Amino acid sequence: MSGKLKLKEAIKQHEQLTGVKVSQHELCELVEGKSKSSRYVTLSRLVTGKAKNISPDVVIKLCEKLKCDPNYLFGWNEL
């Protein structure tokens, strides 16, 4: 995986569209990891572009939660 996910942008977009705030804590629950701290590190790596890979299941969960599509999340096109 190259580049960082547009998670911050997707969170803002979701809030503008729905009026509902989504915290990074909520998103941590969607990523894979054995402990809360490891999930937070994984989410941080996804945001900064330092993650080596991402599970398709995690992409689907993030997109469902943020009401966006993978193309937007990966920055391939705009909503």
Secondary structure, 3 states (H helix, E strand, C coil): CCCCCCHHHHHHHHHHHHCCCCCHHHHHCCCCCCCHHHHHHHHHHHHHCCCCCCCHHHHHHHHHHHCCCHHHHCCCCCC
